[in-house]
């Protein structure tokens, strides 16, 4: 498996973000993949605003992980997630 995200990976992530109405400017996607994959609110560093950081999984096929990401983002942004 590739350890670095691809343009196809980003297109799939953008599709989920667009479905949820999340502005792409408020996300950071790590270039490297790491199991089990994650999403969390973060301070955004130099951007000085809260963002959602996403790390894609290394060994789980992205197509299988996207529904988990979508549900997690919905929970996170509704205030129920941390």
matplotlib code that plots the C-alpha trace (Angstrom):
import matplotlib.pyplot as plt

x = [0.0, 1.1, 2.1, 1.4, -2.0, -2.8, -4.9, -7.6, -7.6, -8.1, -10.9, -12.7, -12.2, -13.5, -16.6, -17.4, -16.7, -18.9, -21.8, -21.5, -21.2, -17.8, -15.6, -12.4, -10.5, -11.3, -9.6, -6.0, -5.3, -2.0, 0.2, 1.2, -1.2, -1.4, -3.6, -6.3, -7.0, -8.5, -10.2, -10.1, -10.5, -7.2, -6.1, -4.9, -1.5, -0.5, -4.0, -5.3, -8.6, -10.0, -9.7, -10.4, -7.3, -7.8, -5.3, -6.1, -5.7, -2.6, -4.0, -7.8, -8.9, -10.2, -13.5, -14.2, -13.1, -15.0, -18.4, -16.6, -15.1, -18.4, -20.2, -17.3, -17.3, -21.0, -20.7, -17.7, -19.3, -22.6, -20.8, -21.1, -17.5, -14.3]
y = [0.0, 3.6, 5.4, 8.8, 10.1, 10.5, 12.9, 10.2, 9.9, 13.7, 13.6, 11.0, 13.0, 16.2, 14.2, 13.4, 17.0, 18.4, 16.0, 17.3, 20.9, 21.3, 24.1, 22.6, 25.6, 24.2, 20.8, 19.6, 16.2, 14.6, 13.6, 10.3, 7.5, 5.9, 3.2, 3.2, 6.6, 9.5, 12.9, 15.4, 19.1, 21.0, 24.6, 25.0, 26.3, 29.4, 29.7, 30.8, 29.0, 25.7, 23.0, 19.3, 17.2, 14.0, 11.2, 8.4, 4.8, 2.9, -0.6, -0.2, 0.5, 4.1, 3.1, 1.0, 3.7, 6.7, 5.8, 5.7, 9.1, 10.6, 9.4, 10.6, 14.0, 14.3, 13.4, 15.7, 18.7, 18.2, 18.7, 15.1, 14.1, 15.3]
z = [0.0, -0.6, 2.5, 0.9, -0.1, -3.8, -5.8, -6.0, -2.2, -1.9, -4.4, -2.3, 0.9, -0.9, -2.0, 1.7, 2.7, 0.0, 0.9, 4.5, 3.5, 5.1, 3.7, 2.4, 3.9, 7.4, 7.0, 7.1, 5.6, 6.6, 3.6, 5.2, 6.1, 9.5, 11.0, 12.0, 10.3, 12.3, 12.4, 15.2, 15.8, 16.1, 16.6, 13.0, 13.9, 12.0, 10.5, 13.9, 13.6, 14.5, 11.8, 11.4, 10.9, 8.9, 8.7, 6.2, 7.2, 5.9, 5.6, 5.3, 1.7, 1.6, 0.0, 3.1, 5.5, 4.0, 5.6, 9.0, 8.3, 7.2, 10.4, 12.6, 11.0, 11.4, 15.1, 15.6, 14.0, 15.8, 19.0, 20.2, 19.3, 20.8]

ax = plt.figure().add_subplot(projection="3d")
ax.plot(x, y, z, "-o")
ax.set_aspect("equal")
plt.show()
